[in-house]
Amino acid sequence: MNISWIDGVIVLAYLSLTILIGFWLSKRASKNIEAYFLGGNSIKWYFLGLSNASGMFDIAGTMWTVSILFVYGLKSAWIPWLWPVWNQVFVMVFLAVWMRRSNVMTGAEWILTRFSGRGGKMSHIVVIVFAIISTIGFMAYFFEGIGKFATSILPWDLSLQAGVVALTSAQSYALIIIFITTLYTLKGGMFSVVAADVFQFLIMTTSCVVIGYIAYTSVTGEQIANAVPEGWKNLFFGWKLDLDWSNIFPAVNDKIASDGYGLFGALVMMMIFKGIFSSLAGPVPSYDMQRILSTRCPSDAAKMSGFTMLVLFTPRYLMVAGLAVLSLVYLQPALAGMGDAVDFEVVLPMAISTFLPIGLKGLLLAGLLAAFMGTFAAFVNSAPAYIVNDLYKKYIKPNGTPKEYVRMSYIASVSLVVIGISFGFVAGSLNTLTLWLTSSLYGGYAAANVLKWIWWRFNGNGYFWGMLSGLIASTSKLLFFGSVVDIYFFPVILAVSFAGCILGSLLTPPDDEAVLMKFYKNVRPWGFWKPIHNKVVALDPSFEGNKDLARDAFNVVVGIVWQMCLIVAPIFFIIRENTSLLITLSVFAVCTLILKFTWYDNLKKIDQKESYIVHGNGTQQ
């Protein structure tokens, strides 16, 4: 891509500004590790929500989303359920409140509020291991994505051959951008990440609106209809995908076959099955959990999670839909010219190169770099907390100085980045990494982290063996069953992990009752807690258990529909399906009204109750 000096100046100005933000905030962040990793629990929930949204607006994910919309049409809105994208609804409705009540710094530290004894220590360590492995996997994913994107949009050949060192241009670009991101994150910690994320989100949203405008004014409904097969505009589906590109772009059929999505009904059923377990397990120990733990109180954590969805999906899918539609109408001949080597993941950079004018191109490039940097920075900030707070401080040097812990955070961050980049050099396609991360690795996380909420007899030994067996099963999938579609292997990983959980728990004694009672009284989850509930009530007759299961389940269903409306509304708008758009907006309005009464108003009661517990009894329980 040829970019003008104006576009180049915009991109360089953005990169310089993000570095300055990190250095400007470094003094506040370096006070102690609470300030470095959690911002001292002083950051407003709406800023954290914008930061969280920016962190989820990653460039590799955006490239993938544009490619699947190009291929699958409206049905692509279901495919992100692989993550599952609606885990944020579970977090918004009840999990954010449960997690924030713990008053801890990391997910690993949180484990010690639930489990005790040797099993608790083993669980603590296995969560740290999972956090590190998943972070390395995501860094490899980001390395692959930013390299491919940068090579497609920037005109300079940065390939390098020096002795035994050989770097492709994509790898060189990725190394430079990752270095800049790591630098500003190291200096400013959570303050830097959030400040840069808010700035990045504003750039990204502006870019999305501009792209949506360009697409809407450049493509007609008739052109779109001629560029896609029958059923492309239909959100709903049968047992089979029934999307035939043979007469338009035959190579797309090969893409669908290689993805393994032909039996679309079976795929969605499996995604729902996986999604319930993965969502109920809660956020994995990464940037999303770190934002929740950074909020000022439990109700703020819930509001932050809802706000993240509200501000994220509509602008993102406005851009995704705009670029996909422009590519469908104008870029099909160029893509078809690639023959068997066609790569649908380059649709995004090709569209930017072809359709955006000078100035706007630079703004969007800065915005997309911002999206990558925001997500990468979030991982650089969150994962080292597990190494420093949960390993170094707890087991190696518990009496270290705050400055020493911050210095160790720098070392941990750099080490993880180096390892992640090393894996990125040997990574496959974005789709391969996406499917392994979402379906296999997270499959090993689900069972143990569902049971920790809902079953009192589940102990630290069960958690350890459940997580370990899940990690082994997911790694075995990657090494030995590469030809099997990841989502269809999920039940095997889940079953292996559940077996480890149940056997590990029943073959060892229960955890310390005092720890269980404190956890239950503090977090107040629903589930199978009757023996512990009775003991808590015996000591405190005023205690009331959580009776909100039915309401939470109802809110989750309404929330998923609400979230889906945020995703499909901008797509319907861009492709001029006006009737479908009006129906979607009407459903969204009804869902919003329902959630106002059944979810948001209840947060005020939580605020009042938490305030009573803190100020009335002198301690937060």
C-alpha positions in Angstrom: 0.0 0.0 0.0 1.2 3.5 -0.8 0.5 6.0 2.0 1.0 9.7 1.7 3.2 11.8 4.0 0.1 13.1 5.7 -1.0 9.5 6.6 2.5 8.7 7.8 2.6 11.8 10.0 -0.8 10.9 11.6 0.4 7.4 12.4 3.8 8.6 13.8 2.1 11.3 15.9 -0.2 8.7 17.4 2.7 6.3 18.2 4.6 9.2 19.8 1.7 10.3 21.9 1.0 6.8 23.3 4.7 6.6 24.5 4.4 10.1 26.1 1.2 9.0 27.9 3.1 6.0 29.4 6.0 8.2 30.6 3.7 10.9 31.9 1.8 8.4 34.1 4.8 6.4 35.2 5.2 8.3 38.5 1.7 7.4 39.6 1.9 3.8 38.5 5.3 3.1 40.1 4.1 3.8 43.7 3.3 0.1 44.4 2.0 -2.9 42.6 -1.6 -2.1 43.5 -1.3 1.2 41.6 0.7 -0.5 38.8 -1.7 -3.4 38.2 -5.1 -2.0 39.5 -4.7 1.7 39.3 -5.2 1.8 43.1 -9.0 1.0 42.6 -9.5 4.6 41.8 -10.4 4.6 38.1 -14.0 5.4 37.2 -16.1 2.4 35.9 -16.9 4.1 32.6 -13.2 4.7 31.9 -12.5 1.1 32.7 -15.4 0.1 30.4 -13.9 2.1 27.5 -10.5 0.6 28.2 -12.0 -2.9 28.3 -13.8 -2.2 25.0 -10.6 -1.0 23.4 -8.8 -4.1 24.6 -11.4 -6.3 22.9 -11.1 -4.2 19.7 -8.0 -6.1 18.6 -6.7 -5.9 15.1 -6.3 -9.7 14.6 -9.8 -10.3 15.8 -11.1 -7.5 13.5 -9.3 -9.1 10.5 -10.9 -12.4 11.3 -14.4 -10.9 11.8 -14.2 -9.1 8.5 -13.2 -12.3 6.7 -16.0 -14.4 8.3 -18.7 -11.7 7.4 -17.4 -11.8 3.8 -17.7 -15.5 3.7 -20.7 -16.3 5.9 -22.8 -13.2 5.7 -25.2 -12.5 8.5 -24.7 -16.0 9.9 -21.2 -14.9 10.8 -22.8 -13.0 13.8 -23.2 -16.4 15.5 -19.6 -17.6 14.9 -18.0 -15.3 17.7 -20.1 -17.4 20.1 -17.0 -19.7 19.8 -15.3 -17.5 22.3 -18.2 -17.2 23.5 -18.7 -13.5 22.9 -21.7 -13.5 25.3 -19.7 -14.4 28.3 -19.7 -10.7 28.9 -23.4 -11.0 29.6 -22.9 -13.5 32.4 -20.2 -11.2 33.8 -22.5 -8.2 33.6 -25.5 -9.9 35.2 -23.8 -11.5 38.3 -20.2 -12.7 37.9 -18.6 -9.2 38.1 -20.3 -8.6 41.4 -19.2 -12.0 42.8 -15.6 -11.5 41.7 -15.2 -7.9 42.9 -16.4 -8.7 46.4 -13.1 -10.6 46.9 -10.9 -7.4 47.1 -7.9 -9.2 45.6 -5.4 -8.3 42.8 -5.5 -11.3 40.5 -7.5 -14.4 39.6 -4.9 -16.6 41.2 -5.1 -14.6 44.5 -8.9 -14.9 44.3 -8.5 -18.8 44.3 -7.0 -18.6 47.8 -10.3 -17.0 49.1 -12.1 -20.1 47.9 -9.8 -23.1 48.6 -7.5 -23.9 51.5 -4.6 -26.1 52.5 -2.3 -27.9 50.1 -5.1 -28.1 47.5 -5.5 -24.4 47.7 -1.8 -23.8 47.0 -1.9 -26.3 44.1 -4.9 -24.5 42.7 -3.2 -21.2 43.1 -0.2 -22.4 41.1 -2.2 -24.0 38.3 -4.2 -20.8 37.7 -0.9 -18.9 37.4 0.3 -21.5 34.9 -2.9 -21.2 32.9 -2.7 -17.4 32.9 0.9 -17.5 31.6 0.1 -20.2 28.9 -3.0 -18.3 27.7 -1.1 -15.0 27.6 1.7 -16.5 25.6 -0.9 -18.0 23.2 -2.6 -14.6 22.7 0.7 -12.8 22.2 1.5 -15.3 19.4 -1.9 -14.6 18.0 -1.3 -10.9 18.1 2.1 -11.2 16.6 0.7 -13.1 13.7 -2.1 -10.7 13.2 -0.2 -7.4 13.4 2.6 -8.6 11.1 0.2 -9.7 8.4 -1.8 -6.4 8.7 1.2 -4.1 8.7 2.8 -5.8 5.7 -0.4 -5.3 3.8 -0.9 -1.6 4.6 2.7 -0.2 4.9 4.8 0.3 1.8 8.3 -0.3 3.2 10.1 -3.7 2.9 11.6 -4.4 6.3 12.8 -7.9 5.6 16.2 -8.6 7.1 18.9 -11.1 6.5 22.0 -10.9 8.7 23.9 -14.1 9.2 21.7 -16.7 10.8 19.0 -14.1 11.6 16.3 -13.8 8.9 13.2 -11.8 9.4 10.3 -11.3 7.0 8.9 -7.9 6.6 5.8 -8.9 8.6 7.9 -10.1 11.5 10.0 -6.9 11.5 6.8 -4.7 11.6 5.4 -6.9 14.4 8.6 -6.5 16.5 8.7 -2.8 16.1 5.0 -2.2 17.0 5.2 -4.7 20.0 8.3 -2.9 21.3 6.5 0.5 21.3 3.4 -1.1 23.0 5.5 -2.8 25.6 7.4 0.4 26.4 4.5 2.6 27.2 2.7 -0.2 29.1 5.8 -0.9 31.3 6.2 2.8 32.2 2.6 3.5 33.1 1.0 0.3 34.2 -2.8 0.2 34.5 -3.0 4.0 34.5 -1.2 4.1 31.2 -3.2 1.3 29.7 -6.5 2.9 30.6 -5.5 6.4 29.5 -4.1 5.2 26.2 -7.2 2.9 25.7 -9.6 5.7 26.1 -7.7 7.8 23.6 -7.4 4.8 21.3 -11.2 4.1 21.6 -12.1 7.6 20.5 -9.8 7.3 17.4 -11.2 3.8 16.6 -14.8 4.9 17.0 -14.3 7.9 14.7 -12.6 5.6 12.1 -15.6 3.2 12.3 -18.1 5.9 11.7 -16.1 7.2 8.7 -15.8 3.7 7.2 -19.5 3.1 7.7 -20.3 6.3 5.9 -18.0 5.5 3.0 -19.5 2.1 2.6 -23.1 3.3 2.8 -22.6 6.0 0.2 -20.4 3.9 -2.1 -22.4 0.7 -2.4 -26.1 0.2 -3.3 -28.3 -2.6 -2.1 -28.6 -4.0 -5.6 -24.8 -4.2 -5.9 -24.6 -6.2 -2.6 -27.4 -8.5 -3.8 -25.5 -9.3 -7.0 -22.2 -9.9 -5.1 -23.5 -12.5 -2.6 -25.3 -15.9 -2.8 -28.8 -16.6 -1.7 -29.1 -16.8 2.1 -26.1 -14.5 2.7 -28.4 -11.8 4.2 -30.3 -14.2 6.4 -29.4 -14.3 10.1 -31.1 -17.5 10.8 -30.2 -21.0 9.6 -31.1 -24.6 9.3 -29.2 -27.8 10.1 -26.9 -27.1 7.1 -25.3 -23.8 6.1 -26.8 -23.9 2.6 -24.6 -21.1 1.3 -23.4 -21.9 -2.2 -20.7 -19.5 -3.7 -20.2 -21.7 -6.8 -21.5 -19.2 -9.3 -19.9 -16.2 -7.7 -16.6 -17.1 -6.0 -16.0 -20.8 -5.9 -13.0 -20.5 -3.6 -15.2 -19.4 -0.8 -16.8 -22.9 -0.7 -13.4 -24.3 -0.1 -12.9 -21.9 2.8 -16.2 -23.1 4.4 -15.3 -26.7 4.0 -11.8 -26.2 5.6 -13.4 -24.3 8.5 -15.7 -27.3 9.1 -18.8 -25.1 9.4 -21.0 -26.9 6.8 -23.3 -28.4 9.5 -24.1 -24.9 10.9 -26.9 -26.1 13.1 -24.6 -28.6 14.8 -22.0 -25.9 15.2 -24.4 -23.5 16.9 -25.7 -26.2 19.2 -22.1 -27.0 20.2 -21.3 -23.3 20.7 -24.3 -22.9 23.0 -23.3 -26.0 25.0 -19.7 -24.8 25.3 -20.8 -21.2 25.8 -22.9 -22.0 28.9 -20.0 -23.7 30.6 -17.3 -21.2 29.5 -19.4 -18.2 30.4 -20.5 -19.5 33.8 -16.8 -20.2 34.5 -16.2 -16.5 34.4 -13.4 -14.5 32.7 -10.1 -16.2 32.3 -7.2 -14.7 34.2 -6.4 -11.9 31.8 -7.2 -8.2 31.1 -11.0 -8.6 31.4 -10.7 -10.0 35.0 -8.1 -7.3 35.8 -10.5 -4.5 34.8 -13.2 -6.1 37.1 -10.8 -6.2 40.0 -9.7 -2.6 39.3 -13.2 -1.2 39.8 -14.1 0.7 43.0 -17.0 -1.6 44.2 -19.0 -4.6 43.0 -21.8 -2.6 41.4 -19.2 -0.6 39.4 -17.8 -3.9 38.2 -21.2 -4.9 36.8 -21.8 -1.5 35.2 -18.4 -1.6 33.6 -19.1 -4.9 32.0 -22.4 -3.8 30.6 -21.0 -0.5 29.3 -18.2 -2.4 27.6 -20.7 -4.2 25.4 -22.8 -1.1 24.8 -19.9 1.0 23.4 -18.0 -1.8 21.7 -20.2 -3.8 19.3 -22.1 -1.2 17.3 -19.0 0.9 16.1 -16.9 -2.2 15.6 -19.5 -3.9 13.4 -20.2 -0.7 11.6 -16.6 -0.8 10.4 -16.6 -4.6 9.9 -19.7 -4.5 7.8 -18.5 -1.5 5.8 -15.2 -3.1 4.9 -16.8 -6.4 4.1 -19.4 -4.9 1.8 -16.8 -2.8 0.0 -14.7 -5.9 -0.5 -17.6 -8.0 -1.7 -18.6 -5.5 -4.4 -15.2 -4.2 -5.6 -12.4 -6.6 -4.5 -13.8 -10.1 -5.5 -11.8 -10.1 -8.8 -8.5 -9.3 -7.0 -9.2 -12.0 -4.4 -10.2 -14.5 -7.0 -6.9 -13.8 -8.8 -5.0 -15.3 -5.9 -6.3 -18.7 -7.0 -5.9 -21.5 -4.5 -3.7 -19.2 -2.3 -6.5 -16.8 -1.6 -6.3 -15.5 2.0 -9.5 -14.0 3.3 -7.7 -12.6 6.3 -6.2 -9.9 4.0 -9.7 -8.5 3.1 -9.4 -5.8 5.8 -6.0 -4.3 4.7 -6.9 -4.6 1.0 -10.1 -2.6 1.6 -8.3 0.1 3.5 -5.7 0.4 0.7 -8.4 0.6 -2.0 -11.2 2.8 -0.6 -9.9 5.3 2.0 -8.7 8.8 1.0 -5.6 10.6 2.2 -5.9 11.6 5.8 -8.7 9.2 6.6 -6.4 6.4 5.7 -3.9 7.6 8.3 -6.6 8.1 10.9 -7.8 4.5 10.4 -4.3 3.1 10.4 -3.7 4.8 13.7 -7.0 3.5 14.9 -6.2 -0.1 14.0 -2.8 0.2 15.5 -4.5 1.5 18.5 -6.8 -1.5 18.6 -3.9 -3.8 18.5 -1.8 -1.9 21.0 -4.7 -1.6 23.4 -5.3 -5.3 23.4 -1.6 -6.3 23.6 -1.0 -3.7 26.3 -3.8 -5.2 28.4 -2.1 -8.6 28.3 1.3 -7.1 29.1 -0.2 -5.4 32.1 -2.4 -8.3 33.4 -0.3 -11.4 33.1 2.8 -10.2 35.0 0.6 -9.6 38.0 0.4 -13.3 38.5 4.1 -13.7 38.3 4.9 -10.8 40.7 2.0 -10.8 43.1 1.3 -14.6 43.2 4.7 -16.1 42.8 7.5 -13.6 43.6 5.8 -11.7 46.4 4.0 -14.7 48.0 6.7 -17.5 47.8 10.1 -15.8 47.1 10.3 -12.4 48.7 7.2 -11.5 50.7 8.9 -8.5 52.4 10.2 -6.7 49.3 9.8 -3.0 48.8 7.1 -1.6 46.5 9.8 -0.3 44.1 11.3 -3.8 43.9 7.9 -5.4 43.0 7.4 -2.8 40.2 10.9 -3.6 38.9 10.1 -7.3 38.9 6.9 -6.4 37.0 9.0 -4.9 34.3 11.2 -8.1 34.1 8.1 -10.3 34.0 6.4 -8.3 31.3 9.5 -8.3 29.0 10.0 -12.0 29.6 6.4 -12.9 28.6 6.6 -10.7 25.5 9.8 -12.4 24.4 8.3 -15.9 24.9 5.1 -14.9 23.2 6.9 -13.5 20.2 9.0 -16.7 19.9 5.8 -18.7 19.6 4.5 -16.2 17.1 7.3 -17.0 14.8 6.1 -20.6 14.4 2.3 -19.8 14.6 -0.1 -20.8 11.9 -3.0 -18.8 10.6 -5.2 -16.5 12.7 -8.1 -18.9 12.3 -6.0 -21.8 13.6 -4.9 -19.8 16.7 -8.4 -18.5 17.2 -10.0 -22.0 17.2 -7.3 -23.5 19.5 -7.5 -20.6 22.0 -11.3 -20.5 22.1 -12.3 -24.1 21.9 -9.4 -26.2 23.2 -7.4 -24.2 25.7 -10.5 -22.6 27.3 -12.2 -26.0 27.2 -9.8 -27.1 29.9 -10.7 -24.0 32.0 -14.5 -24.4 32.0 -15.3 -27.4 34.3 -13.2 -26.4 37.3 -14.3 -22.8 37.2 -18.0 -23.6 37.0 -17.8 -25.9 40.0 -15.9 -23.4 42.1 -19.0 -21.2 42.1 -21.8 -23.6 42.6 -20.6 -26.7 44.6 -19.4 -26.5 48.2 -17.8 -29.9 48.2 -15.5 -29.0 45.3 -12.1 -28.5 46.9 -8.6 -27.3 46.0 -7.4 -30.8 44.9 -10.4 -31.1 42.6 -9.7 -27.7 41.1 -6.0 -28.5 40.5 -6.6 -31.9 38.9 -9.5 -30.5 36.9 -7.4 -27.7 35.5 -4.4 -29.9 34.9 -6.3 -32.6 33.1 -8.0 -29.9 31.0 -4.7 -28.4 30.1 -3.3 -31.8 29.1 -6.4 -32.6 27.1 -6.3 -29.3 25.2 -2.6 -29.6 24.5 -3.1 -33.1 23.3 -5.8 -31.8 20.9 -3.3 -29.4 19.4 -0.5 -31.9 19.1 -2.3 -35.1 18.1 -5.8 -34.3 16.7 -5.1 -31.3 14.6 -7.5 -32.4 11.8 -10.5 -32.4 14.2 -12.5 -29.2 14.3 -11.7 -27.7 17.7 -15.3 -26.9 18.8 -16.3 -30.6 18.2 -13.4 -31.7 20.5 -14.6 -29.5 23.3 -16.9 -32.1 24.9 -14.0 -34.5 25.2 -11.8 -31.9 26.9 -14.7 -30.9 29.1 -15.4 -34.5 30.1 -11.8 -35.1 30.9 -11.6 -32.0 33.0 -14.9 -32.8 34.9 -13.5 -36.3 35.7 -10.4 -34.7 37.2 -12.5 -32.2 39.2 -14.9 -34.8 40.7 -12.4 -37.5 41.4 -9.9 -35.0 42.8 -12.6 -33.7 45.2 -14.3 -36.9 46.3 -11.0 -38.7 46.9 -9.7 -36.0 49.2 -11.2 -34.3 52.3 -13.3 -31.2 52.0 -11.7 -27.8 52.4 -11.5 -25.9 55.7 -15.1 -25.0 56.7 -14.0 -21.6 58.0 -12.6 -20.7 54.5 -15.8 -22.0 52.8 -18.0 -20.1 55.2 -16.1 -16.8 54.7 -16.1 -17.2 50.9 -19.9 -18.0 50.9 -20.8 -15.2 53.1 -18.6 -12.7 51.2 -19.4 -13.7 47.6 -22.9 -15.0 48.2 -23.2 -17.2 45.1 -26.2 -19.4 44.3 -25.8 -23.1 43.8 -25.3 -26.2 46.0 -24.2 -24.6 49.2 -26.8 -25.8 51.7 -24.4 -27.4 54.3 -22.3 -24.2 54.4 -25.4 -22.0 54.3 -26.8 -23.7 57.4 -23.5 -23.2 59.3 -23.4 -19.5 58.3 -27.0 -18.9 59.4 -26.3 -20.7 62.7 -23.6 -18.1 63.4 -25.4 -15.2 61.8 -29.3 -15.6 61.7 -29.6 -12.3 59.8 -27.7 -13.7 56.8 -29.7 -14.3 53.6 -28.6 -16.6 50.9 -28.7 -15.8 47.2 -32.1 -16.5 45.8 -31.5 -14.7 42.5 -30.8 -17.8 40.2 -34.1 -17.5 38.3 -33.7 -13.7 37.8 -30.1 -14.0 36.8 -30.9 -16.7 34.3 -33.7 -14.6 32.8 -31.4 -11.6 32.6 -28.7 -13.6 30.9 -31.2 -14.7 28.2 -32.4 -11.1 27.7 -28.8 -9.8 27.8 -27.7 -12.2 25.0 -30.6 -11.0 22.8 -29.7 -7.4 23.7 -26.1 -8.0 22.8 -26.9 -9.7 19.5 -29.0 -6.7 18.5 -25.9 -4.5 19.1 -24.0 -6.7 16.7 -26.5 -7.2 13.8 -28.0 -3.7 13.8 -25.0 -2.0 12.1 -24.8 -4.9 9.6 -28.4 -4.5 8.6 -27.9 -0.8 8.3 -24.9 -1.1 6.0 -26.5 -3.7 3.7 -29.8 -1.8 3.6 -32.0 -4.4 5.2 -34.2 -1.6 6.7 -37.1 -3.8 7.8 -34.7 -6.1 9.7 -33.0 -3.1 11.2 -36.3 -1.6 12.5 -37.2 -5.0 14.1 -33.7 -5.3 15.6 -33.9 -1.8 17.1 -37.4 -2.5 18.5 -36.1 -5.7 20.2 -33.1 -3.8 21.5 -35.4 -1.2 23.1 -37.6 -3.8 24.7 -34.6 -5.7 26.1 -33.0 -2.4 27.4 -36.3 -1.6 29.3 -36.4 -5.1 30.8 -32.8 -5.0 31.9 -33.4 -1.5 33.4 -35.9 -3.0 35.9 -34.5 -6.5 36.4 -30.8 -5.8 36.4 -29.8 -2.1 36.7 -32.2 -1.2 39.4 -30.9 -4.1 41.5 -27.4 -2.7 41.4 -28.7 0.2 43.6 -29.7 -2.4 46.2 -26.3 -4.0 46.0 -24.7 -0.6 46.6 -26.9 -0.1 49.6 -26.2 -3.5 51.0 -22.4 -3.3 50.4 -22.4 0.1 52.1 -24.2 -1.3 55.1 -21.8 -4.2 55.4 -18.7 -1.9 55.3 -19.9 0.9 57.4 -22.3 -0.9 59.7 -20.0 -3.8 60.8 -16.7 -2.2 60.2 -15.5 -4.9 57.8 -16.4 -5.8 54.2 -17.7 -9.4 54.1 
